[in-house]
């Protein structure tokens, strides 16, 4: 089974999604829900051996699978994960289970299609994280856009068509530049699309800078980095709760993962040369976008801008080069931890907003007030997630940010100073929203009629709370498996690839 574990993690959710579609839609909605939940649980269960059977001291790829696909072009079905990608596959499979539960009672129309979209997307995203062939990666990377486009466009809000088209076009443009880069590297690697061979190709500085630009637009849009971030707030506001959870917790990580798997190891000299650009754009995301979040009146839009600020922390850590051209290990590992933590916290924040939206059908902060009087259990969960979003110690939100700031101090004090402002701004916009929504007197009759979380909602929030606290109290289990892979990456990036 371990020989085909990654294929099972990819294709079991996709097959479950197709079986969910085969139920016939709303006529058999209950059956569709059951199949979707079983498929999601099976996908998550299959992903767990990736952690338990992983050898942390082994720096190469593990659980590899290799089958020729298009032999004439040397395109192969080649899969494998290391300490960097393994946790992202597990995070995606974990989130899929929560998304199915989140839509269990809420989605009443096109039920089978809704759950099928998320299951198929889950398998495709796992494929992107596990692909070791560039064409295979591109296929998975592009294919996952389709179910997300449908989720936003079919089950989204009033401006769902605009938001879904904007999301699709932004990402598609960057992906085309990535495809051109892969074709160029194919010829430079003597006719191979193997990603690990791309890492070994010597390139001139001109070629590296052009590839840097292409990869930057491919992955910066996905993160999203300033200034190509404008699609994200629209997509989040219009997406259903499950769509927002996957969008923030998982799909943004594909962009950050692309920087680690492609940009840094393929064009390390250009990355050192243009470090200043990445740091400036990352700090703008941390500081400016944090201030933008502070003035939002829509809860979803506020958390969406919060995601951009937190992902700015991730890209900041990835490009923290020391004066001698070495990447700082604290910063890179902290950025990876922040990616995983943001998956838990952002999913929890959007789930919390979804709980209120399902009751009042409003995301406006002004429409709430005094929720704690009617929903005390919900208020307790929301407070924990708000504190994690603000980076409170003992929550997962603190660990990654602390590690990145530690690394930034070793490189440049001012980088660390501006990065540290996210702790202030994060607390400001998150607790300001929490105070206005949760505390005070009951604001209106609709709030007075609110009922606390049901068993399904409690289960989802409790699982996310355990994840947030577990990672905050014992981050070692996350760090130890990525340590050797990060060391290998750092040693590779430290070597010049100039021809």
Residue pairs with C-beta under 8 A, 6 or more apart in sequence:
1 8
2 49
2 53
2 63
3 65
4 65
5 46
5 49
5 50
5 63
6 50
6 63
6 65
6 79
6 80
6 81
6 89
6 126
6 130
7 65
7 79
8 46
9 43
9 46
9 47
9 50
9 89
9 93
9 123
9 126
9 130
10 79
10 123
10 124
10 126
10 127
10 130
11 123
12 39
12 42
12 43
12 46
12 123
13 39
13 40
13 42
13 43
13 93
13 96
13 119
13 120
13 122
13 123
13 126
14 119
14 120
14 123
14 124
15 39
16 35
16 36
16 38
16 39
16 40
16 42
16 43
16 119
17 36
17 39
17 115
17 116
17 117
17 118
17 119
17 120
17 123
18 116
18 120
19 35
19 39
20 32
20 35
20 36
20 39
20 112
20 115
20 116
20 119
21 112
21 113
21 116
23 31
23 32
23 35
23 112
24 112
25 32
25 110
25 111
25 112
25 113
26 108
26 109
26 110
26 111
26 112
28 112
29 108
29 111
29 112
32 111
32 112
32 115
32 116
33 100
33 104
33 111
33 115
35 115
36 100
36 115
36 116
36 118
36 119
37 97
37 100
37 101
37 104
39 119
40 93
40 96
40 97
40 99
40 100
40 118
40 119
40 122
41 97
43 93
43 96
43 97
43 119
43 122
43 123
43 126
44 90
44 93
44 94
44 96
44 97
46 93
47 89
47 90
47 92
47 93
47 94
47 126
48 90
50 63
50 81
50 86
50 89
50 90
51 86
51 87
51 90
51 481
53 63
54 62
54 83
54 86
54 481
55 62
56 83
56 480
56 481
56 483
56 484
57 484
58 484
59 82
59 484
59 485
59 487
59 488
60 82
60 488
61 80
61 81
61 82
61 132
61 196
62 80
62 81
62 82
62 86
63 79
63 80
63 81
64 78
64 79
64 80
64 132
65 77
65 78
65 79
65 80
66 76
66 77
66 78
66 79
67 76
67 77
67 78
68 76
68 77
69 75
69 76
69 77
69 133
69 135
69 136
70 135
73 135
73 191
73 193
74 191
74 192
74 193
75 133
75 135
75 136
75 193
76 133
76 136
76 193
76 194
77 133
77 136
78 131
78 132
78 133
78 136
78 194
79 127
79 130
79 131
79 132
79 136
80 130
80 132
81 89
81 129
81 130
82 485
82 488
83 481
83 482
83 483
83 484
83 485
83 486
84 257
84 260
84 261
84 336
84 482
84 485
84 486
84 489
85 129
85 130
85 257
85 261
86 481
87 336
87 340
87 478
87 481
87 482
88 129
88 250
88 253
88 257
88 339
88 340
89 126
89 129
89 130
91 249
91 250
91 253
91 340
91 343
91 344
92 122
92 125
92 126
92 129
92 250
93 122
93 126
94 467
95 122
95 245
95 246
95 249
95 250
95 343
95 347
96 118
96 119
96 122
96 246
98 245
98 347
98 351
98 460
98 463
98 464
99 118
99 242
99 245
99 246
100 115
100 118
100 119
100 242
101 456
101 459
101 460
102 241
102 242
102 245
102 351
102 354
102 460
103 114
103 115
103 118
103 240
103 241
103 242
104 456
105 456
106 240
106 241
106 354
106 358
107 114
107 115
107 155
107 240
110 154
110 155
113 150
113 154
114 151
114 154
114 155
114 242
117 147
117 148
117 150
117 151
118 147
118 151
118 242
118 246
120 147
121 144
121 147
121 148
121 151
121 246
124 140
124 143
124 144
124 147
125 140
125 144
125 250
125 251
125 254
127 136
127 139
127 140
128 137
128 140
128 141
128 144
128 254
128 257
129 254
129 257
131 137
131 140
131 195
132 194
132 195
132 196
133 193
133 194
133 195
134 182
134 185
134 186
134 193
134 194
134 195
134 198
135 182
135 193
136 193
137 195
138 175
138 178
138 179
138 182
141 175
141 178
141 254
142 172
142 175
144 251
144 254
145 167
145 168
145 171
145 172
148 167
148 243
148 246
148 247
148 251
149 164
149 167
149 168
150 164
151 239
151 240
151 242
151 243
151 246
152 160
152 163
152 164
152 167
152 235
152 238
152 239
152 243
153 160
153 161
153 163
153 164
153 165
154 160
155 239
155 240
155 243
156 163
156 164
156 238
156 239
156 240
156 243
157 163
157 237
157 238
157 239
158 238
159 234
159 237
159 238
160 238
160 239
162 234
162 238
163 231
163 234
163 235
163 237
163 238
163 239
164 235
164 238
166 230
166 231
166 234
166 235
167 231
167 234
167 235
170 221
170 224
170 228
170 231
171 221
171 222
171 231
173 217
173 221
174 217
174 218
174 219
174 220
174 221
174 222
174 228
175 218
177 213
177 214
177 215
177 217
177 218
178 214
178 215
178 218
178 219
178 258
178 262
180 214
181 211
181 214
181 215
181 218
182 193
184 207
184 211
185 198
185 201
185 211
185 266
186 192
186 193
188 201
188 203
189 197
189 198
189 200
189 201
195 261
195 262
198 262
198 265
198 266
199 265
199 266
199 492
201 266
201 497
202 497
202 498
202 499
203 211
203 266
203 267
203 497
203 498
203 499
204 498
204 499
205 269
205 270
205 273
205 498
208 267
208 269
208 270
208 497
208 498
209 267
209 270
209 273
209 274
211 266
211 267
211 270
212 263
212 267
212 270
212 271
212 274
215 258
215 259
215 262
215 263
215 266
215 267
216 263
217 228
218 258
219 254
219 255
219 256
219 258
219 259
219 262
219 263
220 228
220 255
220 281
221 228
221 231
221 255
222 251
222 252
222 254
222 255
222 258
223 229
223 252
223 255
223 256
223 311
223 314
223 315
224 231
224 232
224 252
224 255
224 308
224 311
225 255
225 281
225 282
225 285
225 311
225 312
225 315
226 281
226 284
226 285
226 288
226 289
226 308
226 312
227 281
229 285
229 289
229 308
232 247
232 252
232 304
232 307
232 308
233 301
233 304
233 305
235 243
235 247
235 304
236 244
236 247
236 248
236 300
236 301
236 303
236 304
236 307
236 350
237 298
237 300
237 301
237 304
237 363
239 247
240 354
241 350
241 351
241 353
241 354
241 357
241 358
244 300
244 304
244 350
244 353
244 354
245 346
245 347
245 350
245 351
248 303
248 304
248 307
248 342
248 343
248 346
248 347
248 349
248 350
249 342
249 343
249 344
249 346
249 347
250 343
252 307
252 311
252 342
253 339
253 342
253 343
255 311
256 311
256 314
256 315
256 318
256 335
256 339
257 339
259 315
259 318
260 318
260 489
263 271
264 271
264 318
264 327
264 489
264 493
265 489
265 492
265 493
267 497
268 492
268 493
268 494
268 495
268 496
268 497
269 496
269 497
269 498
271 278
271 319
271 321
271 493
272 321
272 325
275 319
275 321
278 315
278 316
278 318
278 319
279 316
279 319
279 320
279 415
281 312
281 315
282 312
282 313
282 315
282 316
282 319
283 312
283 316
283 415
283 418
283 419
284 312
285 308
285 309
285 311
285 312
285 315
286 309
286 312
286 313
286 316
286 418
286 419
286 421
286 422
286 425
287 418
287 421
287 422
287 425
289 305
289 308
289 309
289 312
290 305
290 306
290 309
290 421
290 422
290 425
290 426
290 428
290 429
291 425
292 305
293 302
293 305
293 306
293 309
293 425
293 429
294 425
294 428
294 429
294 432
296 302
296 305
296 429
297 364
297 365
297 366
298 363
298 364
298 365
299 353
299 356
299 363
299 364
299 365
299 433
299 437
300 350
300 353
300 363
301 363
302 365
302 429
302 433
303 346
303 349
303 350
303 353
303 389
305 429
306 346
306 349
306 389
306 426
306 429
306 430
307 342
307 346
309 422
309 425
309 426
310 338
310 342
310 346
310 422
310 426
311 342
312 422
313 335
313 338
313 400
313 401
313 404
313 419
313 422
314 335
314 338
314 339
314 342
314 400
315 335
316 331
316 335
316 404
316 408
316 415
316 419
317 331
317 332
317 334
317 335
317 336
317 338
317 400
317 403
317 404
317 407
317 408
318 327
318 331
318 332
318 335
319 327
320 327
320 328
320 331
320 332
320 404
320 407
320 408
320 411
320 415
321 327
321 328
321 411
322 328
322 410
322 411
325 494
326 490
326 494
327 489
327 490
327 493
327 494
328 407
328 408
328 410
328 411
329 407
329 486
329 487
329 490
330 403
330 404
330 406
330 407
330 410
331 403
331 404
331 406
331 407
331 408
331 411
332 407
332 486
332 489
332 490
333 403
333 479
333 482
333 483
333 486
334 399
334 400
334 401
334 402
334 403
334 404
334 405
334 406
334 407
335 400
335 403
335 404
336 400
336 482
336 486
337 399
337 400
337 403
337 471
337 475
337 478
337 479
338 399
338 400
338 401
338 403
338 404
339 400
340 396
340 400
340 471
340 478
341 388
341 396
341 397
341 399
341 400
341 468
341 471
342 397
342 400
344 388
344 396
344 464
344 467
344 468
344 471
345 385
345 388
345 389
345 395
345 396
345 397
345 468
347 464
348 381
348 385
348 388
348 461
348 464
348 465
348 468
349 385
349 386
349 389
351 460
351 461
351 464
352 378
352 381
352 382
352 385
352 461
353 363
355 378
355 453
355 457
355 461
356 362
356 368
356 371
356 437
357 363
359 450
359 451
360 367
360 368
360 446
360 447
360 450
362 368
365 433
365 436
365 437
366 436
367 443
367 444
367 446
368 436
368 437
368 438
368 443
368 447
369 436
369 437
369 439
369 440
369 441
369 442
369 443
369 444
369 447
370 438
370 439
370 440
370 441
370 442
370 443
370 447
371 378
371 379
371 437
371 438
371 447
371 450
372 379
372 438
372 439
373 441
373 442
374 442
374 447
374 448
374 449
374 450
374 451
374 452
375 450
375 451
375 452
375 453
376 452
377 452
377 453
377 458
378 452
378 453
378 457
378 461
379 438
381 453
381 461
381 462
381 465
382 434
382 437
382 438
383 434
383 438
384 395
384 465
384 468
384 469
385 464
385 465
385 468
386 430
386 431
386 433
386 434
387 395
387 397
388 395
388 396
388 397
388 398
388 468
388 472
389 397
389 426
389 430
390 397
390 423
390 426
390 427
390 430
390 431
391 397
391 398
391 401
391 422
391 423
391 426
391 427
392 398
393 472
394 469
394 472
394 473
395 468
395 469
395 471
395 472
396 467
396 468
396 469
396 470
396 471
396 472
396 475
397 426
397 468
397 472
398 472
399 471
399 472
399 475
401 419
401 422
401 423
404 419
405 416
405 419
405 420
408 415
408 416
408 419
409 416
442 448
453 461
471 478
